[in-house]
Amino acid sequence: NNMKEYTYQVKNELGMHARPAGMFVKLAKQSQSVIEIQKGDKKVNVSRLLAVMGMGIRQGDTITLTVDGPDEEQVFPEVQKVCDEI
């Protein structure tokens, strides 16, 4: 089982706003995989809305998302889709 990893540069001027953060939480609840988001040396599970919002992800930041678990192949493209919102 190889963990899937996606590095993304934030394009939205709002940065990590409530909509994508909420979409990540929903995805985490539906998924059997662990989805984490990292910025610099901070890493949080996307199921924790306030932790994700608290990372202060802004336009121009580079973030890395990891998906690790039994349904990662199905979940990974959904994670990439959410990134299109930020």
PyMOL Python script that loads the backbone (N, CA, C, O; Angstrom):
from pymol import cmd

cmd.read_pdbstr("""\
ATOM      1  N   ASN A   1       0.850  -1.199   0.000  1.00  0.00           N
ATOM      2  CA  ASN A   1       0.000   0.000   0.000  1.00  0.00           C
ATOM      3  C   ASN A   1       0.885   1.249   0.000  1.00  0.00           C
ATOM      4  O   ASN A   1       1.494   1.587   1.015  1.00  0.00           O
ATOM      5  N   ASN A   2       0.948   1.916  -1.125  1.00  0.00           N
ATOM      6  CA  ASN A   2       1.688   3.179  -1.212  1.00  0.00           C
ATOM      7  C   ASN A   2       0.744   4.337  -0.959  1.00  0.00           C
ATOM      8  O   ASN A   2      -0.299   4.462  -1.601  1.00  0.00           O
ATOM      9  N   MET A   3       1.121   5.174  -0.022  1.00  0.00           N
ATOM     10  CA  MET A   3       0.342   6.371   0.252  1.00  0.00           C
ATOM     11  C   MET A   3       0.349   7.271  -0.983  1.00  0.00           C
ATOM     12  O   MET A   3       1.366   7.388  -1.667  1.00  0.00           O
ATOM     13  N   LYS A   4      -0.787   7.904  -1.264  1.00  0.00           N
ATOM     14  CA  LYS A   4      -0.877   8.840  -2.393  1.00  0.00           C
ATOM     15  C   LYS A   4      -0.590  10.246  -1.861  1.00  0.00           C
ATOM     16  O   LYS A   4      -1.029  10.620  -0.774  1.00  0.00           O
ATOM     17  N   GLU A   5       0.157  11.010  -2.655  1.00  0.00           N
ATOM     18  CA  GLU A   5       0.547  12.351  -2.218  1.00  0.00           C
ATOM     19  C   GLU A   5       0.299  13.353  -3.342  1.00  0.00           C
ATOM     20  O   GLU A   5       0.557  13.075  -4.514  1.00  0.00           O
ATOM     21  N   TYR A   6      -0.203  14.516  -2.960  1.00  0.00           N
ATOM     22  CA  TYR A   6      -0.496  15.553  -3.939  1.00  0.00           C
ATOM     23  C   TYR A   6      -0.018  16.896  -3.404  1.00  0.00           C
ATOM     24  O   TYR A   6      -0.432  17.330  -2.330  1.00  0.00           O
ATOM     25  N   THR A   7       0.855  17.546  -4.159  1.00  0.00           N
ATOM     26  CA  THR A   7       1.334  18.874  -3.767  1.00  0.00           C
ATOM     27  C   THR A   7       0.635  19.904  -4.640  1.00  0.00           C
ATOM     28  O   THR A   7       0.547  19.755  -5.859  1.00  0.00           O
ATOM     29  N   TYR A   8       0.143  20.948  -3.995  1.00  0.00           N
ATOM     30  CA  TYR A   8      -0.700  21.912  -4.684  1.00  0.00           C
ATOM     31  C   TYR A   8      -0.363  23.323  -4.229  1.00  0.00           C
ATOM     32  O   TYR A   8      -0.159  23.581  -3.043  1.00  0.00           O
ATOM     33  N   GLN A   9      -0.309  24.235  -5.202  1.00  0.00           N
ATOM     34  CA  GLN A   9      -0.119  25.647  -4.840  1.00  0.00           C
ATOM     35  C   GLN A   9      -1.479  26.345  -4.852  1.00  0.00           C
ATOM     36  O   GLN A   9      -2.208  26.310  -5.844  1.00  0.00           O
ATOM     37  N   VAL A  10      -1.799  26.976  -3.726  1.00  0.00           N
ATOM     38  CA  VAL A  10      -3.107  27.600  -3.536  1.00  0.00           C
ATOM     39  C   VAL A  10      -3.274  28.805  -4.458  1.00  0.00           C
ATOM     40  O   VAL A  10      -2.439  29.709  -4.471  1.00  0.00           O
ATOM     41  N   LYS A  11      -4.361  28.806  -5.227  1.00  0.00           N
ATOM     42  CA  LYS A  11      -4.604  29.861  -6.210  1.00  0.00           C
ATOM     43  C   LYS A  11      -5.685  30.856  -5.775  1.00  0.00           C
ATOM     44  O   LYS A  11      -5.652  32.028  -6.151  1.00  0.00           O
ATOM     45  N   ASN A  12      -6.634  30.376  -4.984  1.00  0.00           N
ATOM     46  CA  ASN A  12      -7.773  31.209  -4.601  1.00  0.00           C
ATOM     47  C   ASN A  12      -7.329  32.338  -3.671  1.00  0.00           C
ATOM     48  O   ASN A  12      -6.584  32.115  -2.717  1.00  0.00           O
ATOM     49  N   GLU A  13      -7.797  33.549  -3.964  1.00  0.00           N
ATOM     50  CA  GLU A  13      -7.387  34.688  -3.129  1.00  0.00           C
ATOM     51  C   GLU A  13      -7.912  34.554  -1.695  1.00  0.00           C
ATOM     52  O   GLU A  13      -7.397  35.198  -0.782  1.00  0.00           O
ATOM     53  N   LEU A  14      -8.934  33.721  -1.501  1.00  0.00           N
ATOM     54  CA  LEU A  14      -9.462  33.489  -0.147  1.00  0.00           C
ATOM     55  C   LEU A  14      -8.648  32.438   0.608  1.00  0.00           C
ATOM     56  O   LEU A  14      -8.858  32.231   1.804  1.00  0.00           O
ATOM     57  N   GLY A  15      -7.722  31.775  -0.086  1.00  0.00           N
ATOM     58  CA  GLY A  15      -6.952  30.715   0.560  1.00  0.00           C
ATOM     59  C   GLY A  15      -7.855  29.549   0.927  1.00  0.00           C
ATOM     60  O   GLY A  15      -8.798  29.228   0.204  1.00  0.00           O
ATOM     61  N   MET A  16      -7.558  28.916   2.058  1.00  0.00           N
ATOM     62  CA  MET A  16      -8.384  27.805   2.531  1.00  0.00           C
ATOM     63  C   MET A  16      -9.616  28.390   3.209  1.00  0.00           C
ATOM     64  O   MET A  16      -9.582  28.730   4.392  1.00  0.00           O
ATOM     65  N   HIS A  17     -10.706  28.505   2.449  1.00  0.00           N
ATOM     66  CA  HIS A  17     -11.926  29.066   3.013  1.00  0.00           C
ATOM     67  C   HIS A  17     -12.858  27.942   3.450  1.00  0.00           C
ATOM     68  O   HIS A  17     -12.533  26.764   3.305  1.00  0.00           O
ATOM     69  N   ALA A  18     -14.005  28.311   3.978  1.00  0.00           N
ATOM     70  CA  ALA A  18     -14.888  27.341   4.641  1.00  0.00           C
ATOM     71  C   ALA A  18     -15.404  26.246   3.704  1.00  0.00           C
ATOM     72  O   ALA A  18     -15.560  25.097   4.118  1.00  0.00           O
ATOM     73  N   ARG A  19     -15.668  26.599   2.446  1.00  0.00           N
ATOM     74  CA  ARG A  19     -16.249  25.609   1.542  1.00  0.00           C
ATOM     75  C   ARG A  19     -15.325  24.409   1.292  1.00  0.00           C
ATOM     76  O   ARG A  19     -15.733  23.273   1.534  1.00  0.00           O
ATOM     77  N   PRO A  20     -14.081  24.632   0.808  1.00  0.00           N
ATOM     78  CA  PRO A  20     -13.210  23.466   0.619  1.00  0.00           C
ATOM     79  C   PRO A  20     -12.879  22.747   1.924  1.00  0.00           C
ATOM     80  O   PRO A  20     -12.767  21.521   1.947  1.00  0.00           O
ATOM     81  N   ALA A  21     -12.723  23.498   3.001  1.00  0.00           N
ATOM     82  CA  ALA A  21     -12.442  22.860   4.298  1.00  0.00           C
ATOM     83  C   ALA A  21     -13.580  21.907   4.665  1.00  0.00           C
ATOM     84  O   ALA A  21     -13.346  20.792   5.133  1.00  0.00           O
ATOM     85  N   GLY A  22     -14.817  22.365   4.443  1.00  0.00           N
ATOM     86  CA  GLY A  22     -15.995  21.536   4.715  1.00  0.00           C
ATOM     87  C   GLY A  22     -16.066  20.326   3.799  1.00  0.00           C
ATOM     88  O   GLY A  22     -16.480  19.243   4.214  1.00  0.00           O
ATOM     89  N   MET A  23     -15.655  20.518   2.544  1.00  0.00           N
ATOM     90  CA  MET A  23     -15.641  19.408   1.589  1.00  0.00           C
ATOM     91  C   MET A  23     -14.616  18.348   2.000  1.00  0.00           C
ATOM     92  O   MET A  23     -14.855  17.151   1.842  1.00  0.00           O
ATOM     93  N   PHE A  24     -13.482  18.795   2.527  1.00  0.00           N
ATOM     94  CA  PHE A  24     -12.471  17.857   3.018  1.00  0.00           C
ATOM     95  C   PHE A  24     -13.011  17.037   4.190  1.00  0.00           C
ATOM     96  O   PHE A  24     -12.810  15.824   4.256  1.00  0.00           O
ATOM     97  N   VAL A  25     -13.702  17.716   5.115  1.00  0.00           N
ATOM     98  CA  VAL A  25     -14.271  17.027   6.281  1.00  0.00           C
ATOM     99  C   VAL A  25     -15.263  15.956   5.827  1.00  0.00           C
ATOM    100  O   VAL A  25     -15.247  14.828   6.321  1.00  0.00           O
ATOM    101  N   LYS A  26     -16.121  16.327   4.883  1.00  0.00           N
ATOM    102  CA  LYS A  26     -17.122  15.395   4.361  1.00  0.00           C
ATOM    103  C   LYS A  26     -16.446  14.182   3.708  1.00  0.00           C
ATOM    104  O   LYS A  26     -16.850  13.037   3.910  1.00  0.00           O
ATOM    105  N   LEU A  27     -15.417  14.468   2.931  1.00  0.00           N
ATOM    106  CA  LEU A  27     -14.662  13.416   2.253  1.00  0.00           C
ATOM    107  C   LEU A  27     -14.023  12.466   3.284  1.00  0.00           C
ATOM    108  O   LEU A  27     -14.051  11.246   3.122  1.00  0.00           O
ATOM    109  N   ALA A  28     -13.459  13.041   4.326  1.00  0.00           N
ATOM    110  CA  ALA A  28     -12.807  12.248   5.374  1.00  0.00           C
ATOM    111  C   ALA A  28     -13.810  11.321   6.059  1.00  0.00           C
ATOM    112  O   ALA A  28     -13.485  10.183   6.398  1.00  0.00           O
ATOM    113  N   LYS A  29     -15.033  11.820   6.259  1.00  0.00           N
ATOM    114  CA  LYS A  29     -16.070  11.018   6.916  1.00  0.00           C
ATOM    115  C   LYS A  29     -16.526   9.850   6.048  1.00  0.00           C
ATOM    116  O   LYS A  29     -16.872   8.785   6.560  1.00  0.00           O
ATOM    117  N   GLN A  30     -16.526  10.056   4.729  1.00  0.00           N
ATOM    118  CA  GLN A  30     -16.988   9.020   3.806  1.00  0.00           C
ATOM    119  C   GLN A  30     -15.887   8.007   3.498  1.00  0.00           C
ATOM    120  O   GLN A  30     -16.155   6.924   2.976  1.00  0.00           O
ATOM    121  N   SER A  31     -14.664   8.366   3.823  1.00  0.00           N
ATOM    122  CA  SER A  31     -13.504   7.586   3.406  1.00  0.00           C
ATOM    123  C   SER A  31     -13.004   6.680   4.517  1.00  0.00           C
ATOM    124  O   SER A  31     -13.151   6.984   5.700  1.00  0.00           O
ATOM    125  N   GLN A  32     -12.411   5.565   4.119  1.00  0.00           N
ATOM    126  CA  GLN A  32     -11.752   4.677   5.088  1.00  0.00           C
ATOM    127  C   GLN A  32     -10.272   5.028   5.216  1.00  0.00           C
ATOM    128  O   GLN A  32      -9.562   4.486   6.063  1.00  0.00           O
ATOM    129  N   SER A  33      -9.827   5.935   4.371  1.00  0.00           N
ATOM    130  CA  SER A  33      -8.412   6.334   4.388  1.00  0.00           C
ATOM    131  C   SER A  33      -8.206   7.544   5.292  1.00  0.00           C
ATOM    132  O   SER A  33      -9.135   8.300   5.574  1.00  0.00           O
ATOM    133  N   VAL A  34      -6.965   7.704   5.735  1.00  0.00           N
ATOM    134  CA  VAL A  34      -6.586   8.891   6.498  1.00  0.00           C
ATOM    135  C   VAL A  34      -6.129   9.949   5.500  1.00  0.00           C
ATOM    136  O   VAL A  34      -5.229   9.708   4.696  1.00  0.00           O
ATOM    137  N   ILE A  35      -6.759  11.126   5.559  1.00  0.00           N
ATOM    138  CA  ILE A  35      -6.392  12.231   4.667  1.00  0.00           C
ATOM    139  C   ILE A  35      -5.775  13.328   5.537  1.00  0.00           C
ATOM    140  O   ILE A  35      -6.391  13.817   6.483  1.00  0.00           O
ATOM    141  N   GLU A  36      -4.550  13.697   5.190  1.00  0.00           N
ATOM    142  CA  GLU A  36      -3.872  14.735   5.969  1.00  0.00           C
ATOM    143  C   GLU A  36      -3.414  15.857   5.051  1.00  0.00           C
ATOM    144  O   GLU A  36      -3.143  15.660   3.867  1.00  0.00           O
ATOM    145  N   ILE A  37      -3.339  17.031   5.641  1.00  0.00           N
ATOM    146  CA  ILE A  37      -2.883  18.203   4.892  1.00  0.00           C
ATOM    147  C   ILE A  37      -1.688  18.793   5.635  1.00  0.00           C
ATOM    148  O   ILE A  37      -1.698  18.923   6.859  1.00  0.00           O
ATOM    149  N   GLN A  38      -0.665  19.145   4.869  1.00  0.00           N
ATOM    150  CA  GLN A  38       0.553  19.670   5.474  1.00  0.00           C
ATOM    151  C   GLN A  38       0.932  20.993   4.828  1.00  0.00           C
ATOM    152  O   GLN A  38       0.845  21.166   3.612  1.00  0.00           O
ATOM    153  N   LYS A  39       1.357  21.927   5.682  1.00  0.00           N
ATOM    154  CA  LYS A  39       1.919  23.196   5.211  1.00  0.00           C
ATOM    155  C   LYS A  39       3.123  23.485   6.097  1.00  0.00           C
ATOM    156  O   LYS A  39       2.984  23.646   7.310  1.00  0.00           O
ATOM    157  N   GLY A  40       4.288  23.549   5.497  1.00  0.00           N
ATOM    158  CA  GLY A  40       5.506  23.719   6.296  1.00  0.00           C
ATOM    159  C   GLY A  40       5.663  22.531   7.226  1.00  0.00           C
ATOM    160  O   GLY A  40       5.620  21.384   6.781  1.00  0.00           O
ATOM    161  N   ASP A  41       5.845  22.791   8.512  1.00  0.00           N
ATOM    162  CA  ASP A  41       6.011  21.674   9.452  1.00  0.00           C
ATOM    163  C   ASP A  41       4.715  21.348  10.193  1.00  0.00           C
ATOM    164  O   ASP A  41       4.713  20.547  11.128  1.00  0.00           O
ATOM    165  N   LYS A  42       3.618  21.968   9.774  1.00  0.00           N
ATOM    166  CA  LYS A  42       2.307  21.692  10.382  1.00  0.00           C
ATOM    167  C   LYS A  42       1.554  20.664   9.561  1.00  0.00           C
ATOM    168  O   LYS A  42       1.453  20.788   8.340  1.00  0.00           O
ATOM    169  N   LYS A  43       1.026  19.652  10.226  1.00  0.00           N
ATOM    170  CA  LYS A  43       0.270  18.608   9.527  1.00  0.00           C
ATOM    171  C   LYS A  43      -0.985  18.289  10.336  1.00  0.00           C
ATOM    172  O   LYS A  43      -0.901  18.026  11.536  1.00  0.00           O
ATOM    173  N   VAL A  44      -2.152  18.311   9.681  1.00  0.00           N
ATOM    174  CA  VAL A  44      -3.386  17.975  10.400  1.00  0.00           C
ATOM    175  C   VAL A  44      -4.256  17.034   9.569  1.00  0.00           C
ATOM    176  O   VAL A  44      -4.147  16.964   8.345  1.00  0.00           O
ATOM    177  N   ASN A  45      -5.112  16.326  10.272  1.00  0.00           N
ATOM    178  CA  ASN A  45      -6.098  15.466   9.627  1.00  0.00           C
ATOM    179  C   ASN A  45      -7.219  16.362   9.095  1.00  0.00           C
ATOM    180  O   ASN A  45      -7.710  17.229   9.817  1.00  0.00           O
ATOM    181  N   VAL A  46      -7.629  16.158   7.831  1.00  0.00           N
ATOM    182  CA  VAL A  46      -8.635  17.051   7.230  1.00  0.00           C
ATOM    183  C   VAL A  46     -10.017  16.906   7.861  1.00  0.00           C
ATOM    184  O   VAL A  46     -10.901  17.724   7.605  1.00  0.00           O
ATOM    185  N   SER A  47     -10.211  15.878   8.681  1.00  0.00           N
ATOM    186  CA  SER A  47     -11.504  15.711   9.346  1.00  0.00           C
ATOM    187  C   SER A  47     -11.709  16.756  10.450  1.00  0.00           C
ATOM    188  O   SER A  47     -12.817  16.935  10.955  1.00  0.00           O
ATOM    189  N   ARG A  48     -10.627  17.434  10.809  1.00  0.00           N
ATOM    190  CA  ARG A  48     -10.704  18.444  11.885  1.00  0.00           C
ATOM    191  C   ARG A  48     -10.814  19.841  11.271  1.00  0.00           C
ATOM    192  O   ARG A  48      -9.807  20.503  11.019  1.00  0.00           O
ATOM    193  N   LEU A  49     -12.035  20.267  11.039  1.00  0.00           N
ATOM    194  CA  LEU A  49     -12.324  21.529  10.334  1.00  0.00           C
ATOM    195  C   LEU A  49     -11.559  22.715  10.920  1.00  0.00           C
ATOM    196  O   LEU A  49     -10.897  23.455  10.192  1.00  0.00           O
ATOM    197  N   LEU A  50     -11.653  22.893  12.236  1.00  0.00           N
ATOM    198  CA  LEU A  50     -11.026  24.066  12.860  1.00  0.00           C
ATOM    199  C   LEU A  50      -9.506  24.013  12.754  1.00  0.00           C
ATOM    200  O   LEU A  50      -8.848  25.045  12.627  1.00  0.00           O
ATOM    201  N   ALA A  51      -8.956  22.807  12.807  1.00  0.00           N
ATOM    202  CA  ALA A  51      -7.502  22.657  12.663  1.00  0.00           C
ATOM    203  C   ALA A  51      -7.062  23.033  11.245  1.00  0.00           C
ATOM    204  O   ALA A  51      -6.040  23.691  11.052  1.00  0.00           O
ATOM    205  N   VAL A  52      -7.856  22.601  10.255  1.00  0.00           N
ATOM    206  CA  VAL A  52      -7.550  22.927   8.854  1.00  0.00           C
ATOM    207  C   VAL A  52      -7.646  24.439   8.637  1.00  0.00           C
ATOM    208  O   VAL A  52      -6.758  25.043   8.036  1.00  0.00           O
ATOM    209  N   MET A  53      -8.729  25.043   9.130  1.00  0.00           N
ATOM    210  CA  MET A  53      -8.911  26.491   8.989  1.00  0.00           C
ATOM    211  C   MET A  53      -7.806  27.245   9.738  1.00  0.00           C
ATOM    212  O   MET A  53      -7.372  28.315   9.312  1.00  0.00           O
ATOM    213  N   GLY A  54      -7.365  26.672  10.850  1.00  0.00           N
ATOM    214  CA  GLY A  54      -6.363  27.308  11.707  1.00  0.00           C
ATOM    215  C   GLY A  54      -4.945  27.265  11.162  1.00  0.00           C
ATOM    216  O   GLY A  54      -4.041  27.881  11.725  1.00  0.00           O
ATOM    217  N   MET A  55      -4.750  26.539  10.070  1.00  0.00           N
ATOM    218  CA  MET A  55      -3.410  26.460   9.487  1.00  0.00           C
ATOM    219  C   MET A  55      -3.029  27.739   8.746  1.00  0.00           C
ATOM    220  O   MET A  55      -1.865  27.945   8.402  1.00  0.00           O
ATOM    221  N   GLY A  56      -4.004  28.580   8.509  1.00  0.00           N
ATOM    222  CA  GLY A  56      -3.732  29.858   7.846  1.00  0.00           C
ATOM    223  C   GLY A  56      -3.208  29.689   6.433  1.00  0.00           C
ATOM    224  O   GLY A  56      -2.240  30.338   6.034  1.00  0.00           O
ATOM    225  N   ILE A  57      -3.861  28.804   5.674  1.00  0.00           N
ATOM    226  CA  ILE A  57      -3.424  28.544   4.299  1.00  0.00           C
ATOM    227  C   ILE A  57      -3.919  29.665   3.391  1.00  0.00           C
ATOM    228  O   ILE A  57      -5.123  29.888   3.257  1.00  0.00           O
ATOM    229  N   ARG A  58      -2.967  30.369   2.767  1.00  0.00           N
ATOM    230  CA  ARG A  58      -3.296  31.531   1.953  1.00  0.00           C
ATOM    231  C   ARG A  58      -2.888  31.321   0.497  1.00  0.00           C
ATOM    232  O   ARG A  58      -2.171  30.381   0.151  1.00  0.00           O
ATOM    233  N   GLN A  59      -3.373  32.232  -0.335  1.00  0.00           N
ATOM    234  CA  GLN A  59      -3.018  32.222  -1.754  1.00  0.00           C
ATOM    235  C   GLN A  59      -1.495  32.217  -1.900  1.00  0.00           C
ATOM    236  O   GLN A  59      -0.799  32.981  -1.231  1.00  0.00           O
ATOM    237  N   GLY A  60      -0.986  31.353  -2.777  1.00  0.00           N
ATOM    238  CA  GLY A  60       0.457  31.278  -3.002  1.00  0.00           C
ATOM    239  C   GLY A  60       1.165  30.229  -2.159  1.00  0.00           C
ATOM    240  O   GLY A  60       2.293  29.840  -2.460  1.00  0.00           O
ATOM    241  N   ASP A  61       0.492  29.766  -1.088  1.00  0.00           N
ATOM    242  CA  ASP A  61       1.088  28.720  -0.246  1.00  0.00           C
ATOM    243  C   ASP A  61       1.124  27.389  -0.987  1.00  0.00           C
ATOM    244  O   ASP A  61       0.260  27.103  -1.816  1.00  0.00           O
ATOM    245  N   THR A  62       2.119  26.591  -0.682  1.00  0.00           N
ATOM    246  CA  THR A  62       2.180  25.235  -1.210  1.00  0.00           C
ATOM    247  C   THR A  62       1.791  24.278  -0.090  1.00  0.00           C
ATOM    248  O   THR A  62       2.346  24.322   1.008  1.00  0.00           O
ATOM    249  N   ILE A  63       0.829  23.417  -0.391  1.00  0.00           N
ATOM    250  CA  ILE A  63       0.362  22.436   0.586  1.00  0.00           C
ATOM    251  C   ILE A  63       0.540  21.034   0.011  1.00  0.00           C
ATOM    252  O   ILE A  63       0.560  20.846  -1.205  1.00  0.00           O
ATOM    253  N   THR A  64       0.668  20.069   0.888  1.00  0.00           N
ATOM    254  CA  THR A  64       0.767  18.679   0.469  1.00  0.00           C
ATOM    255  C   THR A  64      -0.345  17.884   1.135  1.00  0.00           C
ATOM    256  O   THR A  64      -0.522  17.934   2.352  1.00  0.00           O
ATOM    257  N   LEU A  65      -1.089  17.149   0.318  1.00  0.00           N
ATOM    258  CA  LEU A  65      -2.150  16.297   0.838  1.00  0.00           C
ATOM    259  C   LEU A  65      -1.742  14.850   0.685  1.00  0.00           C
ATOM    260  O   LEU A  65      -1.218  14.448  -0.355  1.00  0.00           O
ATOM    261  N   THR A  66      -1.983  14.066   1.723  1.00  0.00           N
ATOM    262  CA  THR A  66      -1.685  12.642   1.648  1.00  0.00           C
ATOM    263  C   THR A  66      -2.953  11.845   1.935  1.00  0.00           C
ATOM    264  O   THR A  66      -3.759  12.211   2.790  1.00  0.00           O
ATOM    265  N   VAL A  67      -3.104  10.764   1.213  1.00  0.00           N
ATOM    266  CA  VAL A  67      -4.238   9.857   1.397  1.00  0.00           C
ATOM    267  C   VAL A  67      -3.645   8.472   1.611  1.00  0.00           C
ATOM    268  O   VAL A  67      -2.907   7.963   0.767  1.00  0.00           O
ATOM    269  N   ASP A  68      -3.976   7.869   2.746  1.00  0.00           N
ATOM    270  CA  ASP A  68      -3.381   6.586   3.099  1.00  0.00           C
ATOM    271  C   ASP A  68      -4.452   5.646   3.645  1.00  0.00           C
ATOM    272  O   ASP A  68      -5.004   5.884   4.719  1.00  0.00           O
ATOM    273  N   GLY A  69      -4.739   4.591   2.912  1.00  0.00           N
ATOM    274  CA  GLY A  69      -5.731   3.637   3.393  1.00  0.00           C
ATOM    275  C   GLY A  69      -6.308   2.794   2.281  1.00  0.00           C
ATOM    276  O   GLY A  69      -5.888   2.898   1.128  1.00  0.00           O
ATOM    277  N   PRO A  70      -7.284   1.947   2.630  1.00  0.00           N
ATOM    278  CA  PRO A  70      -7.802   0.941   1.694  1.00  0.00           C
ATOM    279  C   PRO A  70      -8.501   1.512   0.465  1.00  0.00           C
ATOM    280  O   PRO A  70      -8.510   0.871  -0.586  1.00  0.00           O
ATOM    281  N   ASP A  71      -9.089   2.711   0.577  1.00  0.00           N
ATOM    282  CA  ASP A  71      -9.810   3.275  -0.576  1.00  0.00           C
ATOM    283  C   ASP A  71      -9.110   4.499  -1.155  1.00  0.00           C
ATOM    284  O   ASP A  71      -9.745   5.352  -1.773  1.00  0.00           O
ATOM    285  N   GLU A  72      -7.794   4.578  -0.949  1.00  0.00           N
ATOM    286  CA  GLU A  72      -7.044   5.767  -1.391  1.00  0.00           C
ATOM    287  C   GLU A  72      -7.132   6.005  -2.895  1.00  0.00           C
ATOM    288  O   GLU A  72      -7.125   7.152  -3.340  1.00  0.00           O
ATOM    289  N   GLU A  73      -7.214   4.935  -3.679  1.00  0.00           N
ATOM    290  CA  GLU A  73      -7.305   5.083  -5.143  1.00  0.00           C
ATOM    291  C   GLU A  73      -8.579   5.834  -5.542  1.00  0.00           C
ATOM    292  O   GLU A  73      -8.564   6.633  -6.478  1.00  0.00           O
ATOM    293  N   GLN A  74      -9.677   5.576  -4.831  1.00  0.00           N
ATOM    294  CA  GLN A  74     -10.957   6.230  -5.118  1.00  0.00           C
ATOM    295  C   GLN A  74     -10.991   7.654  -4.541  1.00  0.00           C
ATOM    296  O   GLN A  74     -11.552   8.574  -5.136  1.00  0.00           O
ATOM    297  N   VAL A  75     -10.380   7.797  -3.376  1.00  0.00           N
ATOM    298  CA  VAL A  75     -10.454   9.069  -2.646  1.00  0.00           C
ATOM    299  C   VAL A  75      -9.515  10.129  -3.233  1.00  0.00           C
ATOM    300  O   VAL A  75      -9.833  11.318  -3.233  1.00  0.00           O
ATOM    301  N   PHE A  76      -8.366   9.690  -3.728  1.00  0.00           N
ATOM    302  CA  PHE A  76      -7.340  10.618  -4.200  1.00  0.00           C
ATOM    303  C   PHE A  76      -7.845  11.614  -5.242  1.00  0.00           C
ATOM    304  O   PHE A  76      -7.590  12.810  -5.100  1.00  0.00           O
ATOM    305  N   PRO A  77      -8.562  11.161  -6.302  1.00  0.00           N
ATOM    306  CA  PRO A  77      -9.073  12.137  -7.279  1.00  0.00           C
ATOM    307  C   PRO A  77     -10.068  13.123  -6.678  1.00  0.00           C
ATOM    308  O   PRO A  77     -10.175  14.261  -7.133  1.00  0.00           O
ATOM    309  N   GLU A  78     -10.799  12.679  -5.650  1.00  0.00           N
ATOM    310  CA  GLU A  78     -11.753  13.576  -4.973  1.00  0.00           C
ATOM    311  C   GLU A  78     -11.006  14.666  -4.201  1.00  0.00           C
ATOM    312  O   GLU A  78     -11.435  15.819  -4.156  1.00  0.00           O
ATOM    313  N   VAL A  79      -9.889  14.281  -3.598  1.00  0.00           N
ATOM    314  CA  VAL A  79      -9.041  15.232  -2.887  1.00  0.00           C
ATOM    315  C   VAL A  79      -8.511  16.287  -3.862  1.00  0.00           C
ATOM    316  O   VAL A  79      -8.490  17.479  -3.557  1.00  0.00           O
ATOM    317  N   GLN A  80      -8.087  15.827  -5.032  1.00  0.00           N
ATOM    318  CA  GLN A  80      -7.579  16.756  -6.051  1.00  0.00           C
ATOM    319  C   GLN A  80      -8.678  17.717  -6.513  1.00  0.00           C
ATOM    320  O   GLN A  80      -8.414  18.890  -6.777  1.00  0.00           O
ATOM    321  N   LYS A  81      -9.908  17.212  -6.606  1.00  0.00           N
ATOM    322  CA  LYS A  81     -11.035  18.051  -7.008  1.00  0.00           C
ATOM    323  C   LYS A  81     -11.293  19.166  -6.003  1.00  0.00           C
ATOM    324  O   LYS A  81     -11.573  20.304  -6.380  1.00  0.00           O
ATOM    325  N   VAL A  82     -11.195  18.821  -4.706  1.00  0.00           N
ATOM    326  CA  VAL A  82     -11.395  19.839  -3.670  1.00  0.00           C
ATOM    327  C   VAL A  82     -10.315  20.905  -3.781  1.00  0.00           C
ATOM    328  O   VAL A  82     -10.582  22.086  -3.561  1.00  0.00           O
ATOM    329  N   CYS A  83      -9.101  20.497  -4.121  1.00  0.00           N
ATOM    330  CA  CYS A  83      -7.997  21.460  -4.247  1.00  0.00           C
ATOM    331  C   CYS A  83      -8.285  22.513  -5.310  1.00  0.00           C
ATOM    332  O   CYS A  83      -7.793  23.637  -5.219  1.00  0.00           O
ATOM    333  N   ASP A  84      -9.074  22.158  -6.312  1.00  0.00           N
ATOM    334  CA  ASP A  84      -9.439  23.129  -7.347  1.00  0.00           C
ATOM    335  C   ASP A  84     -10.214  24.318  -6.778  1.00  0.00           C
ATOM    336  O   ASP A  84     -10.307  25.366  -7.417  1.00  0.00           O
ATOM    337  N   GLU A  85     -10.770  24.151  -5.577  1.00  0.00           N
ATOM    338  CA  GLU A  85     -11.553  25.218  -4.929  1.00  0.00           C
ATOM    339  C   GLU A  85     -10.663  26.194  -4.178  1.00  0.00           C
ATOM    340  O   GLU A  85     -11.110  27.273  -3.790  1.00  0.00           O
ATOM    341  N   ILE A  86      -9.395  25.816  -3.967  1.00  0.00           N
ATOM    342  CA  ILE A  86      -8.540  26.685  -3.153  1.00  0.00           C
ATOM    343  C   ILE A  86      -7.336  27.215  -3.935  1.00  0.00           C
ATOM    344  O   ILE A  86      -6.523  27.960  -3.388  1.00  0.00           O
TER     345      ILE A  86
END
""", "prot")
cmd.dss("prot")
cmd.show_as("cartoon", "prot")
cmd.util.cbc("prot")
cmd.orient("prot")
